[in-house]
Amino acid sequence: VVTMIARGLRPSIAAKLEGVWSSKSLSIEFPVMFQEAELCAASHLTFVAISLHHLGASDEYIQSWANRYTKKLRPPQRKAVVPEAAKASMDSYFTDTVLPMLGKQKQFAEIQAFYSTEIEKHGTAEVIRKYFPLLSFGVITQAFHGVIGLGYGYNAGIPELVADGLAFLHMHYVEFKVPAEGNAPCSDEGSDLLAAFNKIRTDGRLQKAIADNKDDPTIPSLIPGGKTTPFVYRTIVMHVHAQDLINEYVQSLSLPKTADACGDWLVNGVINVFASQEHKNDFYVLHGVTSSWAVAQVLECLDEKDMHQAVRGQLAAVIAAYASQGFQELLDVTKDVPMPKEASYWEELRQKALSKDVETTDEHFWKLPQVVLHQQQKQSTLNQTEQQQKYYAVALEANVYNPLSFATGAGVQ
């Protein structure tokens, strides 16, 4: 059985992520056409390579996938360094030069150079502790890809990827402010997230806020170029018109007290929502799962207040992702799942994931089985409930045996 819960990478894969696959060699975004508009898509090269490594893929399999994927990438347009004079007072340089770049969707090289220089001096954990609390209000921007890069890079132990993730979050930042404190006290197990999402689905107020404001004429002015995908458009509508309502939901949830327990609670809860949706293998809540796992990786770097704030920020983002797809019905998916599952069952699904053709399989596919199998192995050591193991099984089978779904629920107008 392949161990899914170890951190770090084989030297052969780490060397490529630090070299020929890094942002020093290849761009972190590439152009795509959508409805006659040219948009920028985030490169998935680094996170998929890390996922494949954790799944136990061979170097040859990972390289074959990378050979195909890198055809769409280009060398970075420019490189930058922090001016020598600024290094004596990096706090002032951040305030005067880097902070004004927040959300401007440009100057990645300068922002990345700042975070990279800070990491060289202070280490990844300290830089995450200092700067991620500011950026954690904007994790949904660019469909979660900044925080995914940050968490996967930290898990892999590659400082340059951590700097990339922070820079991507910084560059694409759109604020979704969440309160620092919740209304519910911490608890050992935390609130039932699946029940909370069911309550949101049947509430009706969030649906009305989206429907009433979907034609707001000011929304295009908030989008570079004025055009984006329907998913991103609806999330921006929620940023503008539904922050208070989503925060009401988030504040009502009880969170576990410690970073490790809070991370597992977050990831397991979003896995359960993903597994329960009427449309199997939903593309958007899949991003909610993988970004929640990424957030969970960095919680250990934060103090308790910032850690809980980061989790609330991620929850607000996942609620927005779920709502943007029309509040899909959440089904009772575990009642007929036989248990217990033997180790051979999980191994068969892992091997099934790695039997996918690297030439034709969507790059989003492999992150989900990696996250679920990581949680399944980790939670088995903690005597996780049989019910949670059922959700892992349903989520994995939904992903491995179904194409990605872009369908929307009845709530999309």
C-alpha positions in Angstrom: 0.0 0.0 0.0 1.4 3.4 -1.0 1.7 5.8 1.9 -0.3 8.9 1.1 0.3 11.0 4.2 4.1 11.6 4.0 5.3 15.1 3.1 8.1 16.0 0.7 9.0 14.6 -2.7 11.4 12.2 -4.3 14.6 14.2 -5.2 14.0 13.5 -8.9 10.6 15.2 -8.9 11.6 18.0 -6.5 14.5 18.9 -8.8 12.2 19.4 -11.7 9.7 21.4 -9.7 12.6 23.7 -8.6 14.0 23.9 -12.1 12.5 23.1 -15.5 8.9 23.0 -14.2 9.2 26.1 -12.0 8.0 29.6 -12.6 11.6 30.6 -13.4 11.3 28.4 -16.5 7.6 28.3 -17.4 4.8 30.8 -17.1 2.2 30.3 -14.3 -0.6 31.3 -16.7 -1.4 30.8 -20.3 -4.0 32.2 -22.7 -7.3 30.4 -23.4 -10.2 31.5 -25.6 -13.7 31.6 -24.0 -16.7 33.0 -26.0 -14.4 35.0 -28.3 -12.5 36.5 -25.4 -8.9 35.7 -24.5 -8.7 34.8 -20.8 -5.8 33.6 -18.6 -5.8 30.1 -17.1 -3.6 29.0 -14.3 -0.9 26.5 -14.9 -1.6 23.2 -13.1 1.8 21.8 -13.8 3.2 21.9 -10.3 0.2 20.8 -8.3 -0.6 17.9 -10.6 3.0 16.7 -10.5 2.8 16.8 -6.6 -0.5 15.0 -6.6 0.8 12.3 -9.0 3.9 11.8 -6.8 1.7 11.4 -3.7 -0.5 8.9 -5.6 2.6 6.8 -6.2 3.1 7.5 -9.9 6.4 6.6 -11.4 8.8 9.3 -12.6 8.1 8.2 -16.2 4.3 8.6 -15.8 4.7 12.1 -14.3 7.2 13.1 -17.0 4.9 11.8 -19.7 2.1 13.9 -18.4 4.3 17.0 -18.0 5.6 16.5 -21.6 2.0 16.8 -22.8 1.0 19.7 -20.5 4.0 21.9 -20.9 3.2 22.3 -24.6 0.7 24.9 -23.7 3.1 26.9 -21.5 5.6 29.5 -22.4 8.8 30.9 -20.8 8.0 33.6 -18.3 7.7 37.0 -20.0 10.0 38.7 -17.5 12.0 38.2 -14.3 12.6 40.5 -11.4 14.6 40.8 -8.2 14.1 42.9 -5.1 16.3 46.0 -5.4 19.4 45.8 -3.1 18.5 49.1 -1.4 15.0 47.7 -0.5 16.4 44.6 1.3 17.4 46.6 4.3 13.8 47.4 5.0 11.5 44.8 3.5 8.5 45.9 5.6 8.7 49.3 4.1 9.2 47.8 0.6 6.1 45.7 1.1 4.0 48.6 2.3 5.2 51.1 -0.3 5.7 48.9 -3.4 4.3 45.4 -3.1 1.0 46.0 -1.3 -0.2 48.5 -3.9 0.1 45.7 -6.5 -2.6 43.7 -4.6 -5.3 42.6 -7.0 -3.9 44.4 -10.0 -3.4 41.1 -12.0 0.0 42.0 -13.2 3.6 42.2 -12.0 3.8 38.6 -10.8 7.6 38.6 -11.2 8.1 41.5 -8.8 5.6 40.1 -6.2 7.1 36.6 -6.5 10.6 38.1 -6.0 9.5 39.8 -2.8 8.0 36.6 -1.3 11.0 34.5 -2.5 13.4 36.9 -0.9 11.5 36.9 2.4 11.4 33.1 2.4 15.2 33.0 1.9 15.7 35.1 5.0 12.9 33.8 7.3 11.7 30.4 6.0 8.4 29.4 4.5 6.5 28.9 7.8 7.3 32.4 9.1 6.4 34.0 5.7 3.1 32.2 5.6 2.4 33.2 9.2 3.1 36.9 8.4 1.4 37.3 5.0 -1.2 34.7 4.5 -3.7 36.2 7.0 -4.0 39.2 4.7 -4.4 37.1 1.5 -6.7 34.5 3.1 -9.7 36.8 2.4 -9.2 36.3 -1.3 -8.7 32.5 -1.7 -11.5 32.0 -4.3 -9.9 34.4 -6.8 -8.9 32.7 -10.0 -10.9 29.6 -9.0 -8.8 28.9 -5.9 -5.5 28.3 -7.8 -3.4 30.6 -5.8 -4.1 28.9 -2.5 -3.8 25.5 -4.1 -0.3 26.4 -5.3 0.6 27.7 -1.8 -0.6 24.6 0.1 0.7 22.1 -2.4 4.1 23.8 -2.5 4.3 23.9 1.3 3.3 20.3 1.6 6.0 19.4 -1.0 8.6 21.4 0.9 9.6 23.6 -2.0 10.0 27.2 -1.0 9.8 28.6 -4.6 6.3 27.1 -5.0 5.3 28.7 -1.7 6.4 32.1 -3.1 4.6 31.4 -6.4 1.3 30.6 -4.5 1.6 33.7 -2.3 2.4 35.9 -5.4 -0.5 34.4 -7.4 -2.9 35.1 -4.5 -1.6 38.6 -4.2 -1.8 39.4 -7.9 -5.4 38.1 -8.3 -6.7 39.2 -4.9 -10.4 40.1 -4.7 -11.4 40.6 -1.1 -14.2 38.6 0.5 -13.9 39.9 4.0 -14.9 37.5 6.8 -15.1 38.3 10.5 -12.2 37.4 12.7 -14.5 35.8 15.2 -17.4 33.3 14.9 -20.7 33.4 16.8 -20.4 29.7 17.8 -17.8 28.5 20.3 -15.1 26.0 19.3 -16.0 22.3 19.8 -14.2 19.0 19.6 -15.9 17.8 16.4 -17.1 21.1 14.8 -20.4 21.7 13.1 -21.8 19.3 10.6 -20.8 21.0 7.3 -23.0 18.8 5.1 -26.0 19.8 7.2 -25.0 23.4 7.0 -24.8 23.3 3.2 -28.2 21.7 3.1 -29.5 24.6 5.2 -27.9 27.1 2.8 -29.5 25.3 -0.2 -33.0 25.5 1.2 -32.7 29.0 2.8 -33.5 30.8 -0.4 -31.9 34.2 0.6 -28.6 33.6 -1.2 -30.4 32.4 -4.4 -32.4 35.6 -4.3 -29.3 37.8 -3.8 -27.7 36.2 -6.9 -30.8 36.4 -9.0 -31.6 40.0 -8.1 -28.1 41.2 -8.9 -26.9 39.1 -11.8 -27.4 42.0 -14.2 -25.7 44.6 -12.0 -24.0 46.9 -14.6 -21.1 47.6 -12.4 -19.9 43.9 -12.3 -18.0 44.0 -15.7 -15.9 46.9 -14.5 -14.5 44.6 -11.7 -13.3 42.1 -14.3 -10.1 42.8 -16.3 -11.2 43.1 -19.9 -14.8 42.9 -18.8 -15.2 39.2 -19.7 -14.8 36.0 -17.7 -16.4 32.6 -17.2 -20.0 32.4 -15.8 -18.6 30.7 -12.7 -16.2 33.6 -11.9 -18.9 36.1 -12.9 -21.3 34.7 -10.3 -18.7 34.5 -7.6 -18.0 38.3 -8.2 -21.7 39.0 -7.9 -21.5 37.2 -4.5 -18.4 39.2 -3.5 -20.4 42.4 -4.2 -23.9 41.6 -3.0 -23.8 38.6 -0.7 -20.8 38.9 1.6 -22.9 39.6 4.7 -25.2 36.7 4.1 -22.4 34.2 3.5 -20.7 35.5 6.6 -23.8 34.9 8.5 -23.6 31.2 7.5 -19.9 31.0 8.2 -20.1 32.6 11.6 -22.8 30.2 12.8 -20.4 27.2 12.4 -18.5 25.8 15.3 -14.8 25.1 14.4 -12.5 22.7 16.1 -9.8 24.4 18.3 -6.5 23.0 17.0 -5.0 23.4 13.5 -4.8 19.7 12.7 -8.4 19.0 13.8 -9.7 22.1 12.1 -7.9 21.1 8.8 -9.3 17.6 8.9 -12.8 18.9 9.7 -12.7 21.4 6.8 -11.4 18.9 4.2 -13.7 16.1 5.3 -16.7 18.4 5.3 -16.1 19.6 1.8 -15.4 16.0 0.6 -18.8 15.1 2.0 -20.5 17.9 0.0 -18.7 16.9 -3.2 -19.7 13.3 -2.7 -23.4 14.2 -2.1 -24.0 16.5 -5.0 -26.7 15.4 -7.6 -24.2 15.9 -10.4 -21.3 13.5 -9.8 -17.7 14.8 -10.0 -18.6 18.4 -10.0 -15.7 20.5 -11.4 -16.2 23.5 -9.2 -16.7 21.8 -5.8 -13.8 19.6 -6.7 -11.7 22.8 -6.6 -13.3 23.4 -3.2 -12.0 20.0 -2.0 -8.4 20.4 -3.3 -8.2 24.1 -2.1 -9.4 23.1 1.3 -6.7 20.5 1.5 -4.2 23.1 0.5 -5.4 25.5 3.2 -5.2 22.6 5.8 -1.5 22.2 5.0 -0.6 25.7 6.0 -2.8 26.1 9.2 0.1 24.9 11.3 2.0 28.0 10.4 -0.7 30.4 11.9 -1.6 31.4 15.4 -5.1 30.3 16.5 -6.9 33.5 15.6 -5.4 33.6 12.1 -5.9 29.9 11.6 -9.6 30.1 12.4 -9.9 33.2 10.2 -8.3 31.3 7.3 -10.7 28.4 7.7 -13.7 30.8 7.7 -12.3 32.5 4.6 -12.1 29.1 2.9 -15.6 28.1 4.0 -17.0 31.4 2.6 -15.2 30.6 -0.7 -16.6 27.1 -0.9 -20.1 28.3 -0.2 -19.7 30.8 -3.0 -18.5 28.0 -5.3 -21.4 25.7 -4.4 -23.9 28.6 -4.8 -22.4 29.7 -8.1 -23.3 26.3 -9.6 -27.0 26.6 -8.6 -27.2 24.9 -5.2 -27.2 21.4 -6.4 -29.3 19.0 -4.4 -27.3 17.1 -1.8 -28.4 13.4 -1.8 -28.2 10.7 0.9 -25.3 8.8 -0.8 -24.0 6.6 2.0 -26.9 4.5 3.1 -26.2 1.6 0.6 -22.4 1.7 0.8 -21.1 -1.6 2.2 -18.5 -1.4 4.9 -15.9 -2.0 6.0 -13.6 -1.4 3.0 -10.4 -3.4 2.9 -7.1 -2.0 2.0 -7.4 -3.7 -1.4 -10.5 -1.6 -2.2 -8.6 1.7 -1.8 -5.5 0.3 -3.6 -7.7 -0.7 -6.6 -9.0 2.9 -6.8 -5.5 4.3 -6.5 -4.3 2.1 -9.4 -7.4 3.0 -11.4 -6.5 6.7 -11.0 -3.0 6.0 -12.3 -4.2 3.9 -15.2 -5.6 7.1 -16.9 -4.2 8.1 -20.2 -1.9 11.1 -19.7 -2.6 12.3 -23.2 -6.3 12.7 -22.8 -7.1 13.0 -19.0 -8.1 16.4 -17.8 -5.4 17.9 -15.5 -7.9 18.5 -12.7 -8.6 14.8 -12.3 -5.7 13.5 -10.2 -5.8 16.0 -7.4 -9.1 14.7 -6.0 -8.1 11.0 -5.5 -4.8 12.2 -4.0 -6.7 14.3 -1.4 -9.3 11.7 -0.6 -6.8 8.9 -0.2 -4.6 11.1 2.0 -7.6 11.8 4.3 -8.6 8.1 4.2 -5.2 6.9 5.3 -4.8 9.7 7.9 -8.2 9.3 9.4 -7.9 5.5 9.5 -5.0 6.0 12.0 -7.3 8.3 14.1 -10.2 5.8 14.1 -12.4 7.9 11.9 -16.1 7.0 11.8 -17.4 4.4 9.4 -19.7 7.1 8.0 -16.8 9.3 7.0 -15.1 6.3 5.3 -18.3 5.9 3.3 -18.1 9.5 2.0 -14.4 8.9 1.0 -15.6 5.8 -1.0 -18.4 7.7 -2.7 -16.2 10.7 -3.6 -13.5 8.5 -5.0 -15.8 6.4 -7.1 -17.6 9.6 -8.3 -14.3 10.9 -9.5 -12.6 7.8 -10.9 -15.7 6.4 -12.8 -17.3 9.6 -14.0 -16.3 12.5 -16.3 -16.0 16.0 -14.8 -19.4 17.6 -14.5 -20.0 21.2 -15.4 -23.7 21.0 -15.0 -25.6 23.5 -12.8 -28.3 23.0 -10.3 -31.8 24.6 -10.5 -30.6 27.7 -8.7 -28.7 29.2 -11.6 -30.9 31.7 -13.4 
